[in-house]
Amino acid sequence: MSGNIELLNTTLAAAKAADRAALIAYLPAGFPTVDGGIEAVKAVVAGGADVVEVGLPHSDPVLDGPVIQTADDIALRGGVKIADVMRTVREAYEATGVPILVMTYWNPIDRYGVERFTAELAEAGGAGCILPDLPVQESALWREHAEKHGLATVFVVAPSSQDARLATITAAGSGFVYAASLMGVTGTRASVGAQAQELVGRTRATTDLPVCVGLGVSNAAQAAEVAGFADGVIVGSAFVKAVLDAPDEAAGLDAVRSLAGELAEGVRKR
């Protein structure tokens, strides 16, 4: 079975055709439970998310700040496995029909086996992977199997990336480019900053791929600001915090659905 890179491509193209940015939501698998995580993905899509990133919980998440680290710890203590991540992708995709990507560090894939991971992700209906710590120059094996299975390979670029490096990264990627808005880890911030807009401009000079911005967006005003210059707005910590702060699972689902609705309005107001 082939993965859903084409669904991802058409979804992002449809948002652009509607003169708006796409809303991309991030939630970790297994948080607060495997079943609860699946329901949370359904809730953010019901609220208005166009694309979902399902996080593969990791014990040393170098890009992720304290909020997502807390969620990952809850998931890992609950015994989450890669099989649960695949189940989350499968059930979320079957229920919503939107592109579902996995965001993961490289070590779990390396240990699991690249061919096995890509084949299972494609079979589950996944659209691809975001790989924040896989160096492009070491990605040939992954890209070979991802392409074979119809999966996008999304790399992360940062404000520190030089123009020549940006060109190398974007030439190897597919689906979209994940532009980190600032140097640092994930988390909500008071402002997203001018660095992100400059990075998007420099990245666009190297590629026709959509450029989507993450790290720091937490409310509708920030989403509208980023939507003014990016093809997609990525929100993670704000959704995770909504679940963490909720008194129970039902309230958490209401909170992420409501937040997705506000953010979806924001990306349409650019």
ABEGO torsion letter per residue (X at the ends): XBBAAAAAAAAAAAAAAAGBBBBBBBBBBGOABAAAAAAAAAAAAAAGBABBBBBBBBABBAABBAAAAAAAAAAAAAGBBAAAAAAAAAAAAAAAGBBBBBBBBAAAAAAAEAAAAAAAAAAAGBAEBBBAABBAAAAAAAAAAAAAAGBBBBBBBBAABBAAAAAAAAAABBGBBBBBABBEBBEBBABAEAAAAAAAAAAAAABABBBBBBGGBABAAAAAAAAAABABBBBAAAAAAAAAABABAAAAAAAAAAAAAAAAAAAAAX
